[in-house]
């Protein structure tokens, strides 16, 4: 019921803004563009809905009163059959100019068993006309809660109390003469005593080196730290992104979109975090047996050496399609460690040190990517990795063995 009241409050704010805009800009036209939407998960079944994109005519996602709204119904009529998402963004004129927008954004969402309501201040700095050379800062306050665990692929990774999060995200991106660099800092702290106060911080650095027009080296460093009382969805795993980040994609937001037998087989990865892809099966086996593979801290280094392949060359030769579709082939090496700040853990009366883990192999990535007007990636990234060597295989396994991992997402989208 409280979520409905928040939704009505958001709608009333939007209507107020629209009415003021119509008075101040009588000669301008506000455009609402609808689009049908269909999706699937194991709780809603087929989920049908409509999305609305709202903007002032001719502004192309770069003007005032920007709206992204969607509402859906689950055909299996679950306990919560209606879900919605709405985001409204308003530029702050006094702090904005071309390529350097400041804005305030209101987000409200109740879908796939998760309720989130956020107020966010955004600022972008972009020198010149290069959309890939920019800095972005987001500062926000968010109220969120899991209210229906049935939607979660592994509910042991989740806690159900309300969280009140103050957060900051800073992203820096710039091309170089022989490559490309991206750095991301993300900090958040929960101040709601109901779920226990905690703090989480991550640092992600990504560098691409263009050795020539055919060979590339990609290096990624990741560090994640959290306080002692951090709830499991914000803690870190060796092989995958933190469970909270799964909500950011429709593919991983709810169980069943990726069939659960695929997930439980230990060969389907939600890319991100430390991304030690060779240890996915170990963590999935722990999850399916009721264990918790998360840790308070993690550090890792991911390396990919890209080499040419005939599929990529063929796609590059096709007009237009070659700019949207890519097929990469690479050799990879990952190394990392959980709980590197306090590596000694105690289980019962037995103490042990968390080992350094490494894997190596070869892989392929198919991407269909259509950057938005700010140069940000929008698309699908599907990986097939073969981690044929593990430094710490399971008992009875060889270090060298055929293993395969299908990944959704990209640690190197560029």
Secondary structure, DSSP 8 states (H G I E B T S, - for coil): -HHHHHHHHHHHHHHHHHHHHHHHTTTS-EEEEEEEEEEEETTTEEEEEEEEEEEETT-TTSSSSEEEEEEEEETT--TT-EEEEEEEEEE-GGG--TT--EEEEEEEEEETTEEEEEEEEEEEE--TT-TTSEEEEEEEEEEEEE--GGG-SSGGG---S-EEEEEEEEEEEEEETTEEEEEEEEEEEE--TTT--EEEEEEEEEEEEE-SSS-EEEEEEEEEEE-TT--GGGSB-SSS--GGGGGGSTTTSSTTSS-HHHHHTT-EEE--TT--GGGHHHHHHHHHTT----BSEEEEEEEEEEE--HHHHHHHTSTTHHHHEEEEEEEEEEEEEES-SS-EEEETTEEEE---EEEEEEEEEEEEE---TTS---EEEEEEEEEEEESS--TT--SB----EEEES-S---
